[in-house]
């Protein structure tokens, strides 16, 4: 059967990453026909990660429903292991993944939906959008001219090309922090980190207990209690980095609730900054004469820039016309919930929580299957 065939009673899942695969697996267990559309291959995003990347969430809290992540993958699985796991997961659940098929637009087709794809149209009674946040790399258009290389973190692999060079990493999320450490350990001549808002930093684990467990517990604790706990843990585990440009937020959990920016799970950045191996600057504002100019008016010569400036979900071409996105282009409903203007259209994998994305998509996938069963 070709993807262009007009099918009825089919649930179409867009995206064969963790969210799409988990959704498809749980929906298939309800007895529904499920088709997964993927413009690349299963888990392809995990083939485009830097070499040293490991999960920042512990293995036993990162498996998708119906098939746990093998213990042989270790406590913090490497990215190639995650890719292997996703491929195994699709096979274990015998998912109908149609690789090389790009979903371009979701439109109404009478009482149902029609997904316009690179291979024609596919009718569906229900659609699950699961393309993820890491869909399109975002690089700001900084003013000025820069003769050196600027690469997004999605294009960074390892520090070998930067040996002896002055490298500026822009962005203080987990990718920026880890890449800065990777560059220092890999022989870059000088490593700087441009930070717009000083991040919350937490240890990956404490006495063997993953900090992810605290993140899970936050949903059940008063906000002031979580703020106090996070602040206390940081002061106990890390030196005061205020003089180096990374002051600790006084209310880290409150900041997360307001900004929805995940804390850094430390893999060496705090020590590197404290020891002066990574120099911290405020936000990058422009380039001039081979130098980076920062928000405090200072400048620094740099040879290369790694833009760890995040991604965009880029859902506007797909569903922007349906009134289901907010002003930032993010879905206004998640998981089993449906927007009144778009019944039977779902979004899985876009909700940011401290409990870990893989764990959250598993929860949403189960809830979606339960809701579908109840209809």
N, C-alpha and C positions, 0 to 999 in steps of 0.2 A: 504494500500500500504506500503510495507516495505521500509526501507531506502536504501536497496540494489537494489531497482528497477531501471532500466535504463529509466530515464525520459528525455524528451526533452522540451526545452522552459522554464525550471525552473531556477529561480535565487536562488542560495544557499547562505545564510548568515551564517557565522561561528561566533558563540558567541551570547548569550542571555543576555548580559549586556545592558547598556543604548545605546551604539553605534549600536549594532546589532538589538535591538528592534526598535529603531528609523528608521534605514535603512529599515528594513522589513516592517514597517508600511507605510512608504512613498512609497516604491516600490509596495506594494500591492495596493495602491490607483491608480497606473497607469494601473491596470488590469492584472499585471503579476502574475504568480504562484510563490510564495515565500516559501521556506523552511528554517527554522532556526535550525542549529545544535548546541547543547549545551552539553558539557561533564558532566555537573552537572545539575542544575536546574536554572530556570529564576532568574537572579540577585544573583546567589549564592555567588559571591565575597563579597556581602554586609552582608552575614551571618558570615563572618570571620573578623569582625572589632572589635576594642576595644570598651568597653561599652559606653564611654562618647562621642564617635565620632558623630559630627554633620557636615552637609554640611558647607563648608566655602564659598559657594556661596548662594545668597539669593533665597528663594523658587520661587519667581515669575520670576527669570531669570534662573531657573534650570529645568523647565518642558520640556518634550519632545514634538515634534510637534503632534498636533491632539488630545492632552489630557493633560490639565494643571494639575500641582500638586495641590492638594486640599489645600485651605487656612487653614483648620483645622490642617495642619501639622506644622504651625508656621513659623516664619521668617527664622529660620535656622533648617531645618528638621533633626531629629536624623536618624542614619543609619538604624534602623529598619523601620522607616517610608519610607525611600528611597526604601528599599526592598519591602515593601507593595505597593508602587507606581509602581514599575517596574512590579510586578505581575498583578496589576490592568491594567496597560498599555497593556500588552500582551493580556489580556482578552478583553479589550475594542476594540482592533483592530482585534480580532479573529485570532491571529497569529498562524501559524503552527509551534510550537516549539517542536522539538524532543529531549527531555531530555535524558541524559545518552548515548548520541552518540558523540564520540570524533572524530573530523576531524584530520587526521594524515598527509595527504599530498595532495597537489593540483597539478595535472599533466594535460598536454594537452591530449585531446581525440579527434583527428581530428580537426575540426574547433571550437569545444567547449572545455569545461573543464570536468575533472573527479575529484571528491573529494573522496579520499580513507578514509574510516572511520572505526571505530571499529565494525561497523555492515555491512561492505561491501562497494561497490562503488556507487556513486551517480553522474549521469551526469548532467551537468548544462550549460546553454548558457552564464551565467555570475556568478561570485563569488564575494562576499563581505566578506573581512576578518575584523572582529571586536572583536578580543579577548582581546584588551586593553593592556595598559602598565603594569598593575598590574597582570601579568600572572604568573610569577615565582619569588618567593622571592629570593633576592640576599644577601648572607652573605659573606663578604670577608674572605679569609683564613689567619687570622692573625698569624704570627709566635709565637712560644712559647706555653707553656701549661697553661691552665686555668682550675682550678678544679670546678669553679662555673658554674652556668647555663648561657647559651647564647641562647636567643630566638629572632627570627626575630619579627619585629613589627606586622607582620601578625598573630603571635601566642600569642601576648600580649592581655589580656582581661581587667584586672583591677589591681589596686595596692595591693590588699589583700595579695598575696603571698610574697610581698616585704616589708612588715611592719618591720621596724627596721633595714633593710638591706642597705648596701652601693651599690647603683645601678648606673651604667654608661650607659647612652643612647648615642649611636653612630649615628650621623647624624642629621643635622640641617634643615631638611625639615619640613613641617607642621606636619607630624606624630611624628617625634622626638620631636619637640617643645611641642606638646600637651601631649605626653606621659610623658615628663619630668615634666610638670605641674601636671599631674594626679598623678604621684608618690609622689611629694611634698605634695599635698593636701591629699593624701591617707595614709600618715604615714611612708613613706620610711625613713630610718635613715639618709641617705645622698644621694643626687642626683647630679650627674655630667653629663655634656653634652660635648661630643667630637665633635669639629667643624673643618672641613678641610678648608672651605672657609666661612668667616662670611657672613651670609645671609642678604638680604634686609628684613626689618620688616615693615609691614604696618598694620594700624588698620583695623579690620573687617568692621567697619563702622565709619563714622564721622557725629555727629549730626543726626544719623538715616539714613544717606545716605551710602549705601554699597560702599566699595572701588572697588568692581567689576565694578561699572559704570566707574570709572577712567580707569580700565583695558580695558574696551570696547572702551573708547575714544582714547586710545593710538594709535589705527590704523589710526587715522585721525589727529594726532598732530605731530609736529616736535620732533625728539628725544631729543634735548636739553631742550625743554619745559617740556617734561615728566620727564626727569632727575631732573630738578629744582623743579617741583611740588612734586615729590615723596620725594626728599631730604627735602624739606620744611615741608611736612606733618610729616615725621619721627621726625624731630627736635622739632616740636610743640607738638607732642603727647607722645614721649618717652624720657626718660633721656638718656644722653650720656653714653653708655655702653662700651666705649673703654677700660677703666681700667679693666673691667670685662672680656674682651676678645671678645666682640661683637661690633667692630667699625662699624659705618654706611658706606656703600659704597658711594663714592662721585658721582658715575654715575649709580644709581641702574637700570634704564631702559636699558641703554647701556649694563650693565652686563647681564641682562636677554636676550637681543638679541644675545649676544655672547655665553652664556652658556645654555640658554633655561631651567633655573632652576627657578621655581616659588618662589615668595617671601613668607615669613611666614605671614599668616593672624593671628595676635596676639590674643590669648585667655588667656593671663596671663604670658607668658614667660618673657617679658621685665621686669615686676615688680619682678618676682621671681629671675631673674638674678641680678637686681639692689639691691634687699634686701639680696642677698647672699644665698638665699634658693636653687638656682641652681648654681653650680660652673662650669665655662666654661673652657675647655681644648682645645688645638689644636688637630690635627688628632691623632687617636690611631694608634700606629705603631706595638706594640707587647705586649705579656704578659710575666711576669717573676716573679716567687716566689709569686704568688697570687696578683700581682700588674699589673695595666695597665701602659704601658710606652707610652709617648706621643712625638710628633714631636719636642717639645722644650727641650727634655731630662729629663723632670720631670716625676714622677710616682705617682700613687695613689692606695691604696688598694681598691679592689672592691669585692663584693660578687656575683654580678649578672650583666649581660650585656643585654640590649635590643638593638638589631641592627636595627635601623631605616634607613637602608642602601638602601632602594628602591627595585625595581623589575626590571625584564627584560621582554621584550615583548616575547622573545624566539620564534621568527617566523621562525628561520632557518629550523627546520624540516619540517615545513608546506610549505614554499615558497622559502627557501633559494637558491634552485637550479634554480630559474627562473630569477635571476639577477635583482630583484626588491627591494633589500635591500641595505642600505649604509654600510659603514665600522663599524658602531655601531649596525647593525642589525635592523635599523629603516627603514620603507618604504620610498622610494624616491618620491612617488606620494601619494596624499591624496584625499579623497572624490571622486568627479566625474572624476578627471584626471586619465588617463590610461598610463601605461608605454608602449613604443613602442614594447617592446619585449613580453608584456603580455596584449594584448587587452582584455577588458571586465573583468579585475581583479581589484578590488577596495579595498582601505583601509580606514576605517572610525574609528575615535577615537584615532588617534595616534599623532595628531597635538597639540602641547602645546601652549596655548594662555593665556593672562591675563584676558580674558573675561569669563573664566569658561569652564570646559570640557563638562558639560551637555549642555550648550548653544551651544558650538561649534559642538557637534555631531548632534544636531538638524539642524544646518545650513548645515552641510555636507550631512545629509540625504536628505534634501529637494533638494539640488543642484544635488545630484546623481539621484534622481527620475526625475528631470527635464531633465537631460542629457539622461537618458534611454528613456524617452518619445519622445525625439527629434530624436532617432535613428530609 
